[in-house]
Amino acid sequence: MTFYKYPKEFMLKLIHFYLMGDYSFEKLARQYKIHQSTLKEWVRKYEAFGEAVFHFNFSPRCYTREQKIQEVEDYLSGEYSLLELMKKHQISGRTILMKWVKKYTSHCDIKDSGKGLSKTMTKGRKTTLLERMEIVDFCLKHHKNYQLAAQTYQVSYQQVYQWVKKFELHGEEGLQDRRGRTKSEAELTTECPL
């Protein structure tokens, strides 16, 4: 979701001024004290998505891995300019395409859009030490896929993440719930004796 500095009506007014041929980007930029690149971006988004792109609840498209790779290969072939590709494939921002290009050229894995965290977060729940050990083991066996572990065991992502980190630092002892336990004499600092 994008938040704009200017009201939607103002942006649409300037876009229509430009599209009707009444004003150039340079003249609009000078008169309204807005950078030309900002105006060009508004016009490009308007032409690709219509008026809806400036609504508060506009959500951009999701792209499959194959679509992303095709768009990157189109860009790298040199047949299309960046703006032509953005318009052709309805990509909402130049940085999105450039991130895909960077990942592709550095041989990183390109994933489908929307495959990250789920939109509904599971609320944390109480667990036993054995459960925590089982969840950490599951998570590590699945290459630290915290989301999968959280969904499988109906706990929060944050809980799984913290348990794995504690397990890596302190082993099984790090998974013990030590809340409410009084410290032994050896654990107390010399600054706070009572």
C-alpha positions as CSV (number, residue, x, y, z in Angstrom):
1,M,0.0,0.0,0.0
2,T,1.4,3.4,-1.0
3,F,0.8,6.6,0.9
4,Y,1.0,9.8,-1.1
5,K,2.1,13.2,0.1
6,Y,-0.5,14.9,-2.1
7,P,-4.3,14.5,-2.2
8,K,-5.6,12.1,-4.8
9,E,-7.7,14.9,-6.5
10,F,-4.7,17.1,-6.8
11,M,-2.6,14.4,-8.5
12,L,-5.4,13.5,-10.9
13,K,-5.8,17.2,-11.8
14,L,-2.2,17.5,-12.8
15,I,-2.2,14.2,-14.7
16,H,-5.2,15.4,-16.7
17,F,-3.6,18.7,-17.4
18,Y,-0.6,16.8,-18.9
19,L,-2.7,14.3,-20.8
20,M,-4.9,17.0,-22.3
21,G,-1.8,18.7,-23.6
22,D,-2.4,21.9,-21.7
23,Y,0.9,21.7,-19.8
24,S,4.3,20.0,-20.1
25,F,6.0,18.2,-17.3
26,E,8.4,21.1,-17.0
27,K,5.6,23.7,-16.8
28,L,3.6,21.7,-14.2
29,A,6.8,21.1,-12.1
30,R,7.6,24.8,-12.1
31,Q,4.1,26.0,-11.3
32,Y,3.3,23.4,-8.6
33,K,6.8,23.0,-7.2
34,I,6.9,19.2,-7.8
35,H,9.8,17.4,-9.3
36,Q,9.3,16.3,-13.0
37,S,10.2,12.7,-12.2
38,T,7.4,12.6,-9.6
39,L,4.9,13.8,-12.2
40,K,6.1,11.3,-14.8
41,E,5.8,8.5,-12.2
42,W,2.2,9.6,-11.5
43,V,1.3,9.6,-15.2
44,R,2.9,6.3,-15.8
45,K,1.0,4.7,-12.9
46,Y,-2.2,6.3,-14.0
47,E,-1.8,4.9,-17.5
48,A,-1.0,1.4,-16.2
49,F,-3.5,1.1,-13.4
50,G,-6.0,3.9,-13.9
51,E,-7.4,6.1,-11.1
52,A,-7.5,3.2,-8.6
53,V,-3.7,3.4,-8.1
54,F,-4.2,6.5,-6.0
55,H,-6.8,5.1,-3.7
56,F,-5.8,4.4,-0.2
57,N,-6.6,0.7,-0.4
58,F,-5.0,-0.1,-3.7
59,S,-2.9,-3.2,-3.5
60,P,-0.4,-4.1,-6.3
61,R,-0.5,-7.3,-8.3
62,C,1.2,-10.5,-7.3
63,Y,3.6,-12.1,-9.8
64,T,4.6,-15.7,-10.3
65,R,8.2,-16.7,-10.4
66,E,7.9,-17.4,-14.1
67,Q,6.4,-13.9,-14.8
68,K,9.2,-12.2,-12.9
69,I,11.8,-14.1,-14.8
70,Q,10.1,-13.4,-18.2
71,E,10.0,-9.7,-17.3
72,V,13.6,-9.6,-16.3
73,E,14.7,-11.4,-19.4
74,D,12.7,-9.0,-21.5
75,Y,14.5,-6.1,-19.8
76,L,17.9,-7.7,-20.2
77,S,17.3,-8.4,-23.9
78,G,17.3,-4.7,-24.6
79,E,14.1,-4.8,-26.7
80,Y,12.1,-2.8,-24.2
81,S,12.9,0.2,-22.0
82,L,12.2,0.1,-18.3
83,L,9.1,2.2,-18.7
84,E,7.8,0.1,-21.6
85,L,8.1,-3.0,-19.5
86,M,6.5,-1.5,-16.5
87,K,3.5,-0.4,-18.6
88,K,3.3,-3.7,-20.5
89,H,3.4,-5.9,-17.4
90,Q,1.6,-3.4,-15.1
91,I,4.5,-3.2,-12.6
92,S,3.7,-0.5,-10.1
93,G,7.2,0.8,-9.4
94,R,10.6,0.9,-11.1
95,T,12.3,-0.3,-8.0
96,I,10.3,-3.6,-8.1
97,L,11.6,-4.5,-11.5
98,M,15.1,-3.4,-10.6
99,K,15.1,-5.7,-7.5
100,W,14.1,-8.6,-9.7
101,V,16.9,-7.8,-12.1
102,K,19.4,-7.6,-9.3
103,K,18.3,-11.0,-7.9
104,Y,18.3,-12.6,-11.3
105,T,21.8,-11.3,-12.3
106,S,23.3,-12.3,-8.9
107,H,21.8,-15.8,-9.3
108,C,19.5,-15.5,-6.2
109,D,16.3,-17.4,-6.0
110,I,13.3,-15.4,-7.3
111,K,10.1,-16.4,-5.6
112,D,6.4,-15.9,-6.3
113,S,4.9,-12.7,-4.8
114,G,2.8,-13.1,-1.7
115,K,4.6,-16.3,-0.6
116,G,6.1,-14.8,2.5
117,L,4.4,-14.5,5.8
118,S,0.7,-15.3,5.9
119,K,-1.7,-12.4,6.4
120,T,-3.2,-13.9,9.6
121,M,-0.7,-14.3,12.4
122,T,-1.2,-17.1,14.9
123,K,-1.3,-15.9,18.4
124,G,1.4,-17.4,20.7
125,R,0.4,-20.1,23.1
126,K,1.9,-21.9,26.1
127,T,4.1,-24.9,25.3
128,T,6.1,-27.5,27.2
129,L,9.8,-28.1,26.9
130,L,9.3,-31.2,24.8
131,E,7.0,-29.3,22.4
132,R,9.5,-26.6,22.0
133,M,12.3,-29.1,21.3
134,E,10.1,-30.8,18.7
135,I,9.2,-27.5,17.1
136,V,12.9,-26.4,16.9
137,D,13.9,-29.8,15.5
138,F,11.1,-29.5,12.8
139,C,12.2,-26.0,12.0
140,L,15.9,-26.9,11.6
141,K,15.0,-29.9,9.5
142,H,13.1,-27.7,7.1
143,H,16.0,-25.2,6.7
144,K,14.7,-22.7,9.2
145,N,11.3,-22.2,7.6
146,Y,9.8,-20.5,10.7
147,Q,6.5,-19.8,9.0
148,L,5.9,-23.5,8.2
149,A,6.8,-24.5,11.8
150,A,4.5,-21.8,13.2
151,Q,1.6,-23.0,11.0
152,T,2.2,-26.7,11.6
153,Y,2.4,-26.4,15.4
154,Q,-0.1,-23.5,15.8
155,V,2.3,-21.1,17.5
156,S,3.4,-17.7,16.6
157,Y,6.3,-17.0,14.1
158,Q,8.1,-15.0,16.8
159,Q,8.0,-17.9,19.2
160,V,9.5,-20.3,16.7
161,Y,12.2,-17.7,15.8
162,Q,13.1,-17.0,19.4
163,W,13.3,-20.8,20.3
164,V,15.6,-21.5,17.4
165,K,17.9,-18.7,18.3
166,K,18.0,-19.7,21.9
167,F,18.6,-23.3,20.9
168,E,21.5,-22.3,18.7
169,L,23.1,-20.2,21.4
170,H,22.5,-22.3,24.5
171,G,21.3,-25.7,23.3
172,E,18.5,-27.5,25.0
173,E,19.0,-25.5,28.2
174,G,18.0,-22.3,26.3
175,L,14.5,-23.7,25.6
176,Q,13.7,-24.0,29.3
177,D,11.2,-21.6,30.7
178,R,13.1,-19.9,33.5
179,R,10.5,-17.2,34.4
180,G,9.8,-16.8,38.1
181,R,12.9,-18.8,39.1
182,T,15.1,-17.2,41.7
183,K,18.8,-16.9,40.9
184,S,21.4,-18.9,42.8
185,E,24.2,-17.2,44.8
186,A,26.6,-17.7,41.9
187,E,24.3,-16.0,39.4
188,L,23.9,-12.9,41.5
189,T,26.1,-10.0,40.8
190,T,28.3,-8.5,43.5
191,E,26.8,-5.1,43.0
192,C,23.3,-6.0,44.3
193,P,23.7,-8.2,47.4
194,L,20.8,-7.8,49.9
